[in-house]
Amino acid sequence: MKKLTSILTIRFFYICFVCLLLLIIANGNKRYVNVVNNINGVKSLEASNIVTKYVFKEEIKPVYAKNMSEVKLYGSNGPVVFYGEMTGYGPDCVGCSGTVSCPPSPNIKESVMFEDSVYGKVHILAADSAIPCGSIIRIKNVTFSDKAIYGIVLDRGGVVKGNIIDFLVERESYAVSNIGRQKNVSFEIIRWGW
């Protein structure tokens, strides 16, 4: 009888051990999903990188602004869309110094693109001072691209006021001949400043 009790006790502990081991393994494979409703509420660079891995409960609907006052009013609360004009400029334009006015002030004679830590390679844009430096803008309805273009506001300009966005290209001659002045362009600000 003692031998049978000893065998049953050993088997009981073995079964408990196996069950506990399976439970530990099962809990170790759980995936946790963090959910964020408003990506624009994230301020730090580290948090911005993490947010790109989050799952969104619902698509955030942008606010449609009629003028720069509304863009400034709604911009920090989420995506805002406005319609305006797009012009182009090159690093060799009259009055251009070769760098842009917003930090980190990259040398635009070396590259007209900027490497953003969240959005990757984006075009450099000049915009009204109502839109803060570091803002990411999705551009649609332009003649030189069927797809949406992503740009970052890193520059200002004397004639870049209100709903005009200036798009940086390799040469001023290219800007004049291929971009010109395009009207009814859709600008969606998807990140408000740095």
Order of alpha helices (4+ residues) and beta strands (2+ residues): alpha-alpha-beta-alpha-beta-beta-beta-beta-beta-beta-beta
